């Protein structure tokens, strides 16, 4: 994987590249993948757009995070499981001063969850579930750590404050598009890491920002921080107005 911007053209250490101006300040960083014609999925799943380079970036971003934030529907569709860190990835987390464990935080306003889903399979590595005060939080208290943020609607600022109180300040949002739209609407996005896959899907599916709140968004201006390339795929790192 080589650097196109700032422009050295050299091979890069992916971990060091994404750690720069991130580890010290933390924040909420989204990682998304899109086709060249703007689709967020292929045949309904983001993995249909993934490349070897995208998988490397995905792993590095997780290695540099305190917690993964993901919509419950995406976690179920993509068959999320508790994160396991092998020796190499554990060493990467230690090298950057992060805890060995990487919890997953599911976002669900209604708590209509499949208790038999893989994400709930390991009692020793229970996910966090972020929900509202109007949901029945007790319904999942035996399989997850429940974090209440907001009344009828999720309050992402409050969610971040509660995560930070647990020492989880580097938040990696893996979507899906509805969750990213809600995070943007709340003004809580600090960075966007976008993998542009060299494929045309021809589909009319969701973009990386979608859902009911997307239509209400005021355009968010991005500052391009860097571009990497591998085998025709581009890996773009943007900052939002919050980080400029």
C-alpha positions, -999 to +999 in steps of 0.1 A: +000+000+000+016+033-011+009+069-002-005+092-029-012+122-006+006+139+010+027+126-019+057+106-009+046+076-031+063+053-006+050+022+010+034+030+044+030+014+078-008+013+079-010+014+117+014+044+119-005+061+091-039+059+109-024+065+144-011+099+134-032+127+148-056+102+163-043+084+193-036+115+214-069+133+208-092+104+202-127+111+188-153+094+166-139+079+134-161+062+108-148+035+086-169+029+054-165+012+020-181+023-012-181+012-049-169+035-076-205+043-084-214+051-048-230+019-034-224+010+002-230-027-004-229-054-030-257-079-029-267-064+004-234-067+023-204-045+026-181-074+024-190-077-013-169-045-018-139-054+003-104-058-011-073-071+006-062-035+013-096-026+027-093-056+051-058-044+062-072-009+069-102-024+087-079-044+110-056-015+117-084+009+125-098-017+150-063-021+165-062+017+171-097+019+187-110+016+222-145+005+211-164-004+179-197+014+174-221-004+150-258-004+143-276-035+156-291-043+122-256-041+105-241-063+133-267-090+127-266-089+089-228-090+088-227-117+115-206-097+140-188-117+167-169-105+198-135-093+187-107-117+192-071-104+191-044-128+180-008-124+191+001-100+163-029-078+168-025-079+206+011-067+201-001-038+179-025-027+206+002-029+233+026-010+211+001+019+209-008+018+245-044+004+241-061-022+263-060-058+250-098-061+247-119-043+221-156-042+230-184-038+205-211-013+212-244-020+194-268+009+188-305-001+191-333+024+199-359-004+202-339-034+214-355-057+189-325-080+190-319-117+182-305-131+214-291-161+195-269-139+173-232-146+173-224-112+189-241-125+221-224-159+221-196-153+245-207-144+280-171-134+289-171-107+261-205-092+263-212-063+240-223-029+251-259-020+239-266+017+236-304+024+237-330+049+249-348+052+282-381+043+265-368+008+256-370-022+278-333-022+288-338-051+313-347-074+284-310-076+274-293-069+307-283-106+310-264-107+276-251-071+273-239-041+292-267-016+287-259+021+283-290+045+282-284+077+261-315+097+252-353+093+257-372+087+225-342+092+203-306+083+208-284+110+221-249+104+205-232+131+225-244+115+257-234+081+244-199+094+238-197+109+273-207+076+288-182+057+267-155+082+277-163+077+314-154+040+308-121+051+292-134+045+257-124+077+239-113+064+205-146+053+190-146+035+156-180+036+139-184+008+114-220+018+103-241+010+086-254+039+066-283+047+089-260+049+119-236+071+101-265+094+091-276+097+127-240+104+139-237+131+113-270+146+122-259+148+158-226+166+148-205+139+164-183+128+135-146+137+137-131+116+109-142+096+079-120+068+066-135+058+032-123+028+011-132+033-025-135-001-042-126-004-079-159-020-088-192-009-104-222-025-088-249-009-110-272-013-080-295+014-066-288+004-030-279+026+000-250+051+000-227+053+029-250+079+045-287+068+044-318+066+064-345+090+075-321+115+090-300+117+059-325+140+041-322+165+070-285+169+070-267+201+063-237+193+041-207+184+062-175+198+048-145+175+048-107+182+047-087+155+029-059+143+051-044+116+031-048+091+002-034+056+000-037+032-030-034-005-035-044-025-066-067+002-078-085+007-045-082+041-028-082+047+009-092+082+018-089+098+052-110+129+059-114+152+088-146+171+095-151+207+106-148+195+142-111+186+137-100+215+116 
